[in-house]
Amino acid sequence: MNNTHFINVRRDLHQIPELGFEEFKTQEYLLTYIKNLPQQFLEIDTWKTGIFVKVVGIAPTRIVGYRADIDGLPMEEETDLAFKSQHKGNMHGCGHDFHMSIALGVLTFFASNQPKETLLFIFQPAEEGPGGAKPMLESEYLRRNRPDMMIALHIAPEYPVGTVATREGLLFANTSELFIDFLGKGGHAAYPHTANDMVVAASHFVTQLQSIVARNVNPLDSAVVTIGKITGGTKQNIIAERARVEGTIRTLSMSSMEEIKGRISALVRGIEVAFDCKLSIDFGSNYCQVYNNEEVTKSFMNFVQNRANSELIECREAMTGEDFGYFLEEIPGFMFWLGVDSEFGLHSGSLNPNEEAIPFAIELLIDYLKSYNLT
Ligand SMILES: CC(=O)N[C@@H](CCC[C@H](N)C(=O)O)C(=O)O
């Protein structure tokens, strides 16, 4: 099959983005596709909305794992594409439609070309939250079928098609979600002295948060605190009894993560005193850093550098997060950025990656896995 076929697969998947652990139609689409492949080397299992597909090797001495995440984001698509999201309010705004179609392309090749080593394709739910990698790793299936090596990619809008960017060691940050609920006293807009306004309290809190990275974190140790969502109140002339801020913390070291969480807790106590209200903090789900094993990453980087028609970029670490970090905490492997050349970035409603990157990535990965003495 021509690898441009997977552009159509991507377009199908792009229309049905679903949130973490709700990827029912996505799972059904993937399973239908996989069950139509030649089955003689395949073993298919499911885990929640995820899927494991084993391609049993001819003379296996190890399992090589390839992971693709499958969930979408709760955001409105702003493109005019003919194949735009049909699930209003959800979008594949982080490229997981690319990740899945590339994985299907590589799987399709090996389903008809039995590898020497066993390959395990892992279609993982809930990367954007609350995190599927950790519970999947703890599943009975992955305890019995532990890969000896793991590979994954993530699309990179800022790089051209034909490029691969990665580095040995630290690639992505530690992350922690952040949810804070404010409870004060509502009232009539004309009587502020009888109420405790949670819109004002939340606004002060968000402003104070900005001082943490600027004044508490060692400038040589990068960190990010972003509030992506604020909600509060019910009507323009009612003082808000409740507000909620939602955000994320990113650090390159665990000590900075702990320090930032400590500072946030202190600011929360201060807001409670200053505004005579109650706040509750929930640090949500936490992902460990993505750390590329030096040896296998180096061999992959050499492979890309020496391959015709592909360009290697040795990139800096990024403040993005990825629960693939949990795989790499236990299993040697690597993640890389795949150039997709989009004017609009990840998590933008206008993200429009160049689909030529799909056949490029499928061929690159097939070549790499072949060179890895798999066939
Ligand atoms: C590659 C990417 O964009 N990953 C997400 C991971 C989200 C982690 C977690 N749910 C959080 O928001 O902290 C990212 O936002 O970096």
The ligand as a Gaussian input file, in Angstrom:
#p B3LYP/6-31G(d) Opt

LIG

0 1
 C        3.088000      17.687000      23.918000
 C        2.056000      18.352000      24.748000
 O        1.544000      19.391000      24.365000
 N        1.734000      17.765000      25.903000
 C        0.859000      18.343000      26.876000
 C        0.802000      17.463000      28.091000
 C       -0.198000      17.918000      29.135000
 C        0.234000      17.589000      30.536000
 C       -0.774000      17.902000      31.603000
 N       -2.104000      17.526000      31.322000
 C       -0.713000      19.389000      31.947000
 O       -1.482000      20.172000      31.383000
 O        0.075000      19.746000      32.807000
 C        1.392000      19.729000      27.258000
 O        0.566000      20.603000      27.578000
 O        2.620000      19.956000      27.242000

